[in-house]
Amino acid sequence: MSDLQIPIAAPVDSRGLKSASEEPAEAGPITPRGLLSRSYWVFAVVLLVQIAAYYAFVAREISGAYPFANDQAAYLSKSHQIFESMLTQGIFSSLWQGMTGKEPTGMLMPSEAAFLYLLFGVSRAVALSVHLLHWLLLQVIVFATFSKLTRSATWGYYAVGLLLLMSSPFQFVGGMFDFRIDFSAACLLGIVCSLVIYTQCSSDRRATWYLAGACVYAICLRHILLVFLGAAFGIISAVLLVGYFRATRTERLVLRVSLRSFLVPTFCMSLGGLLMIAVKYQAFYSYYVIGHLIGSENEVRAAEYGVNAIGRYAYYPLSIAQQHLGYPALVVLGLVFVLFLVQAVVLRLGRSGEAPAAPSGPVESGKAATVFIALLIAVTMAVLTANIAKSPVVGSMLMAPILLLFALLTRAIVTTSSAWQSRRSHRLLMLIPLAVFVLGTARTLQSYSGRTSLTRARSQFEQLPRAYRAIGDYLTLFNVETPNFFSDRLTDYQAPAAVQASYYEMTGRRFGVVDAVGGNVVLRNFQPFREFLQDADVAMISENIAFEDVQSPMPTVQMFRDNASEIRSLVSTRMAKVDEVMINDRIVGVYVKPRAQVEGISGGWITSRGIKIKVLRDWLPGKQFLLIKGSTILTEHIKGPLNGSVTDLGSGESLPLKIVLGPTDYVAEIDLRGHSFALGKWVELHLKFDRFFVPRKAGVSPDDRELVVLEPRIIRFERASTLALTPATVAPKLGKPLKR
């Protein structure tokens, strides 16, 4: 029978923090009662300290800051959208829509955050609680697994201590304080590995379903985990199936537990994966096949981090060692491994002439779980390395599996030498796992006491909320639900999603957005942006400084650099500047499309009473014409040409007006040249028409209103006339409109 076919049997270890006589002969299910015993109170205290330190850190360093690093702004905006939908459409339908969206990476986390908003209110701390819950759950499951399997809480503390040593949770980008799916996905991968260890040594059939549920949940949260977990479970299941059919009847009885613990998760993931692919096939193809396999963005992303053809193979090992594990943790792991190995060698050499004492229980065999975790690490590393594009974030997914594998290997070293150990030497040896837990806890508390780079540079971004509020207030004032947003820099603080998320956190008001770039970094043609800027609603533009991103490998950045002067010209001539802020030593102008408020609309129609058009006075200097466009129906009932008048309510003077009425559309143009408007925040213009019709008298409907045309759908300023209007074209003063 091969090593893969041997289930892990729980050993009898009477030298830990808890006596073996207090435990059953075999590892039972993980129960809350077991976790609350006296051996675990220190662990519970450490968890509570982590929770308190986490929220204090978020309040001090994260809340109030803009959502850095691009991706998390999009996830925050999605969670806000789902929450707003819950308030209007109901909780269950909104959560279902959020979880079944077409996004290719996985959208379970925004739905979880939206549900937490319902319970605790909308804030960055509540959103980031999703990461904290996954992180704490990983620690609890790892602690319970190793404590039960070894019947010693010492090894539970040891395994958790290894997790607490790593730097990955406190990475500024991709860590616990970055609301993107990578950190939670890394925790779930560790939970799956821990449950694999547990199912291999437990006769509790429920553990297999816990494992299957964790696998399905993991691939729902981060879809790419289907590739990593599916490959590892599939290979192990295939090997076990071959061994099962070739084994004797007695051997098959032993293999059933291992086979079941791998086949059930494999089946559940396969079913869930097929459903996801069927629903999101087009999204997967566009994002992974085109974006990561055959598209040109891979080379751009690799060049962004300076990865060449040779460096791509060393990128993730170095990233894991330097960024996600960290040099202090590497030193601790090296010392622990050497100490365990030396003691095993010394004990064997010192008692080479003696036969080992008979073990007091079955010897632990973690080979099946060890092989699975090693295979999972190898598959994940191979897929990440094969992808030309590199990311400093995704390496965190391997941290928990690597550390759990290290825990299994070092535990195996201790187990092989335990037969030669005296009780005193064993107790001394158990100080090493406890020291690892103490060092890990100290490492975590030290990280919570630090400062983030965003906080250290807070003075550079203190004016940023003012820019966000100016944009959001403008969109709210004119009820622009889906604005066209342009930014000439691919920076996280000028991203449309960052404005969305930050404004919602500040005011509770949300708007959609049309992003001119959409995250595409390989755009080279400026013509679509030239057209986009003709009708852009909002723009954030760098003012009068050199475009310093000359070395950026992104074609989109280079395109904006080459057309910087034209961008500024288009924005300054067609838009109005509402604010100017200093961000990161850069002057950024906030521009909006000049708009007007319209009063007097009746059921979607302009009536014989006319409409009042309100325009912010600050937008008028330099503006030549006010263009009004709309649709109309039943124009045959307005007999003759349609004329009108425009009166400045502040001064009482009339302004030149020209109207063109077509079968389905109308255009009105007000000449603003040479007119002096009264002081005040708003300029109010009264527009009236000389004709109307009554639907009841026309035999169209029982409506008795005096209707003219439908409400305007476009009101904007133009520098040149589109209707060949001249200052001499002055409409006559109108009294009562002519009845038709």
Secondary structure as GFF3:
##gff-version 3
##sequence-region A 1 740
A	DSSP	three_ten_helix	3	5	.	.	.	ID=ss1
A	DSSP	three_ten_helix	20	22	.	.	.	ID=ss2
A	DSSP	alpha_helix	32	35	.	.	.	ID=ss3
A	DSSP	three_ten_helix	38	40	.	.	.	ID=ss4
A	DSSP	alpha_helix	41	57	.	.	.	ID=ss5
A	DSSP	pi_helix	58	62	.	.	.	ID=ss6
A	DSSP	alpha_helix	71	89	.	.	.	ID=ss7
A	DSSP	alpha_helix	91	99	.	.	.	ID=ss8
A	DSSP	alpha_helix	108	120	.	.	.	ID=ss9
A	DSSP	alpha_helix	124	150	.	.	.	ID=ss10
A	DSSP	alpha_helix	153	165	.	.	.	ID=ss11
A	DSSP	three_ten_helix	168	170	.	.	.	ID=ss12
A	DSSP	alpha_helix	181	201	.	.	.	ID=ss13
A	DSSP	alpha_helix	206	221	.	.	.	ID=ss14
A	DSSP	alpha_helix	225	246	.	.	.	ID=ss15
A	DSSP	alpha_helix	249	284	.	.	.	ID=ss16
A	DSSP	pi_helix	285	294	.	.	.	ID=ss17
A	DSSP	alpha_helix	297	304	.	.	.	ID=ss18
A	DSSP	alpha_helix	311	319	.	.	.	ID=ss19
A	DSSP	pi_helix	320	325	.	.	.	ID=ss20
A	DSSP	alpha_helix	327	350	.	.	.	ID=ss21
A	DSSP	alpha_helix	367	386	.	.	.	ID=ss22
A	DSSP	three_ten_helix	394	398	.	.	.	ID=ss23
A	DSSP	alpha_helix	399	417	.	.	.	ID=ss24
A	DSSP	three_ten_helix	418	420	.	.	.	ID=ss25
A	DSSP	alpha_helix	423	429	.	.	.	ID=ss26
A	DSSP	alpha_helix	431	448	.	.	.	ID=ss27
A	DSSP	alpha_helix	453	456	.	.	.	ID=ss28
A	DSSP	three_ten_helix	458	460	.	.	.	ID=ss29
A	DSSP	alpha_helix	464	477	.	.	.	ID=ss30
A	DSSP	beta_strand	484	487	.	.	.	ID=ss31
A	DSSP	three_ten_helix	492	494	.	.	.	ID=ss32
A	DSSP	alpha_helix	496	507	.	.	.	ID=ss33
A	DSSP	beta_strand	514	515	.	.	.	ID=ss34
A	DSSP	alpha_helix	527	532	.	.	.	ID=ss35
A	DSSP	three_ten_helix	533	535	.	.	.	ID=ss36
A	DSSP	beta_strand	538	542	.	.	.	ID=ss37
A	DSSP	alpha_helix	555	562	.	.	.	ID=ss38
A	DSSP	alpha_helix	564	574	.	.	.	ID=ss39
A	DSSP	beta_strand	576	583	.	.	.	ID=ss40
A	DSSP	beta_strand	586	592	.	.	.	ID=ss41
A	DSSP	beta_strand	596	599	.	.	.	ID=ss42
A	DSSP	beta_strand	605	607	.	.	.	ID=ss43
A	DSSP	beta_strand	611	616	.	.	.	ID=ss44
A	DSSP	three_ten_helix	617	619	.	.	.	ID=ss45
A	DSSP	beta_strand	625	631	.	.	.	ID=ss46
A	DSSP	three_ten_helix	635	637	.	.	.	ID=ss47
A	DSSP	beta_strand	644	648	.	.	.	ID=ss48
A	DSSP	beta_strand	654	655	.	.	.	ID=ss49
A	DSSP	beta_strand	657	661	.	.	.	ID=ss50
A	DSSP	beta_strand	665	671	.	.	.	ID=ss51
A	DSSP	beta_strand	682	689	.	.	.	ID=ss52
A	DSSP	beta_strand	691	692	.	.	.	ID=ss53
A	DSSP	alpha_helix	695	698	.	.	.	ID=ss54
A	DSSP	beta_strand	707	710	.	.	.	ID=ss55
A	DSSP	beta_strand	712	718	.	.	.	ID=ss56
A	DSSP	beta_strand	738	739	.	.	.	ID=ss57
###
